[in-house]
Each structure stands twice: as structure tokens, then as C-alpha cells.
């Protein structure tokens, strides 16, 4: 990953998608993601990170859905 971007998988589904609009299905303001590939030195593969509900870009690769977030958007990192 380039430019401190991080590739992740969703751990819980807290949003409903209506077109390109994300609507929280719970009262959460964040998403929990597990790191698959990291382009930042502070974030390791396997870490669980929390980001705001509206951050990141979803990308589908070979029928798998990944979320790409920038390290600046991370609220919390759990090892």
C-alpha cells in the first residue's frame, strides 16, 4: 500500500448502503476493521483499527470486499 494507506476487512456490519450513501444501522459512529495490508509503520497486519463510519473507500477484489483507509483517519489501534 502506498501513502500510508491501509487495506482492511470489516469485522462488523454497522452500515447499510443505499446507492453510494452509507447509513448507520446502529448508533455507532465508528467501524471496526482488521488490517490485511499496511502501508504505515505504526499499523501492523492483524491489528484491529477503529475509524469514523464515513471514512475509507470500499474496493471489491475477486469477490472479496476490502476497505482502504488512510492512517490519518484511524481513531484507535488494538494489537
Residue pairs with C-beta under 8 A, 6 or more apart in sequence:
1 7
1 37
1 38
1 39
1 68
2 39
3 39
3 70
4 39
4 40
4 70
4 71
4 72
5 39
5 40
5 68
5 69
5 70
5 71
6 35
6 37
6 38
6 39
6 40
6 43
6 49
6 68
6 69
6 70
6 71
6 74
7 35
7 36
7 37
7 38
7 66
7 67
7 68
8 33
8 34
8 35
8 36
8 49
8 56
8 66
8 67
8 68
8 69
9 33
9 34
9 36
9 64
9 65
9 66
9 67
10 31
10 32
10 33
10 65
10 67
11 32
11 33
11 34
11 48
12 31
12 32
13 25
14 24
14 25
14 26
14 28
14 31
14 53
15 22
15 23
15 24
15 25
15 31
15 53
16 22
16 23
16 24
16 25
17 23
22 53
22 54
24 53
28 53
29 52
29 53
30 50
30 51
30 52
30 53
30 75
31 50
31 51
31 52
31 53
31 55
31 56
31 67
32 48
32 49
32 50
33 48
33 49
33 50
33 51
33 56
33 67
33 69
34 46
34 47
34 48
34 49
35 43
35 44
35 45
35 46
35 47
35 48
35 49
36 45
36 66
37 45
38 44
38 45
38 47
39 71
40 71
42 71
42 77
43 49
43 71
43 74
43 77
44 79
47 77
47 78
47 79
48 77
48 78
49 69
49 74
49 75
49 76
49 77
49 78
50 74
50 75
50 76
50 78
51 69
51 73
51 74
51 75
52 73
52 75
55 69
55 70
55 73
56 67
56 68
56 69
56 73
57 67
57 68
57 69
58 65
58 66
58 67
58 68
59 65
59 66
59 67
59 68
60 66
